[in-house]
Amino acid sequence: MDIAEKNGCQNFVLISSDKAVNPTNVMGATKRVGELILACQKANSMRCVSVRFGNVLGSSGSVVPVLQRQLRKGEPLTITHPEIRRFFMTTREAVSLVLEAYAIGEHGDILVLDMGESVSILELARTLIRLSGKNEEQVGIRFTGLREGEKLYEELFSLAEEVSATSRPKIKRVRSRRMEWPLLVQHLSELRASLTVDGAAPIRAKLQEIVPEYSSEVNGQSENQDPTTPEVYHQVAGRR
């Protein structure tokens, strides 16, 4: 951000994530820290805007290509939990959100696309099975257990945030807790220093100090927990 401003950039857009809301893993916490950096710095010559993304359909690592690949290979479809839900947006919507943020965002804004209701990943998998011409008993669905730091439900806004309309009907403006810029700079310096201490605990502790709503434990499962522990369970639909 400093380099962009020094080189005369007038507009700066950060790609954030719905995982920044009440984060339960380091990725989400660092996205929230990024939002704070843009929101807390005083407006100078460069306008800074954040955009919160849901899952982009078809993108690298997206669940749909993974399930499609498993279908082609004749493998059971793997889902972490039967109740897990996610927000989805198309690539076109994602690109439009970035461009709209560039056009309408005010300094320090967090802009969020109205993505409607979250989608059940289990129902998504069942739909893909039907579209392939097979049934659930033929393919099977295997539940592998929540991964470390993974939530059942993602959120677009926290209860502490103020949400308002923008000039675009499907884009919301979010104003959230801010802190004084010198204090945030001090926190970031201390976060950088924590990287030299052995282990991840000092880093997580400092992140939680910057982002109090960050919790490294959700649904009884910690980020430090070994995902291969017996608490991970398996089930194959139609083959119980």
C-alpha positions, 0 to 999 in steps of 0.5 A: 500500500505504501509503495502504491501511494509513493508511486502515485496510485490514486485508488487501491482495492483490497480483495478481502473475504467473508472469512474476515467476519468473526475469523476462526483461522489465520487466513481470515484474521489476516484478511480482517487485519488488511481491512483495518489497515485500509480503513484506519489510515487517514485519507491522503492522495490515495483512496483505499477500499476493501471488497469482501468476496464469497466463494467464486464458482470455478476458481482455483480450489473451489469446491465445484471443480473438485466434486466434478473431478471426483465424479469423472473418476467414479469416486465418492464425493467428499464433503467435510460436514453434512451441514456446511454452507457457503456463499457463492458468486460467479466470476462475472460477479467477482470482477464486477464487484472489484470494478464497482468498488473502484467506481463508488467506494469511499476511503475506508469502505468495505463493500459486499455483494448481496449474494442471497442465501448461502448454499448447502454444499451437500445439496450442491453435491446431490445436484451435481450427481443428478446432472451426471445422470447417476444417483446418490447410491451409485456415487456415494457421499463421504463426510470427512470432518471439519478441517482445522479452523473451518466454520459450518457457516460463513458470514458477510457481516458481524453484529458490530458492523454498520451496514448501509445501502450504496448507489448500486442495489446489490452492493452494501457498504460496511463500516466497522470498528476502527482504531487509531492509526498509530496504535495499529502501526504499533500492533503491526510492528509487534506482530512482525516481531512475533514472527521471530519467536518459536511456534505459532502461538505468539503470532495467533495471540497478537492477531487476536489482540488486533482482531478481538473477534478472532478465535482459533477454535470453532465447533470444538476444533482448534487450528492446532488440532491434528486433522488426522485425529479420530474425531474426524468421522466418515460416512458414505451415503447409501453404504451405511 
